[in-house]
Amino acid sequence: MVLSPGAKDDALTPRQQQIVGFRAYGETTKRVAQELGVSEPTVIREIGAALEKLGLKSEMELPLLFGTALRSGRRE
């Protein structure tokens, strides 16, 4: 995972880093849960915690943080 300068990825747990990386590239909550072998509520909870740590208000800000474009539910 590569964050833009100034981002504090060290504040995130390894699992949060994985989940945030998937979501930044537009993966759905269901797909992230399947990929990581966790429940959808776990993904939602970890995203909320990560957003708070990163000082973001919405998942829609993740692609900006990562310098990626959100693509209709798929990573490219």
Residue pairs with C-beta under 8 A, 6 or more apart in sequence:
1 9
1 17
1 18
1 20
1 21
1 66
2 66
2 67
3 9
3 65
3 66
4 64
4 65
4 66
4 67
7 54
7 65
8 53
8 54
9 17
11 53
11 54
12 20
12 50
12 53
12 54
13 46
15 36
15 38
15 46
16 46
16 49
16 50
16 53
18 36
19 32
19 36
19 43
19 46
19 47
19 50
20 47
20 50
20 54
20 62
21 66
22 31
22 32
22 35
22 36
22 75
23 29
23 32
23 47
23 59
23 62
24 62
24 63
24 65
24 66
24 68
25 63
25 66
25 68
25 70
25 71
25 74
25 75
25 76
26 63
26 70
26 71
26 72
26 73
26 74
26 75
27 35
27 73
27 74
27 75
28 73
29 40
29 43
29 44
29 47
30 40
31 73
32 43
33 39
33 40
33 42
33 43
36 43
47 59
51 57
51 58
51 59
51 61
54 65
56 62
56 65
60 70
63 69
63 70
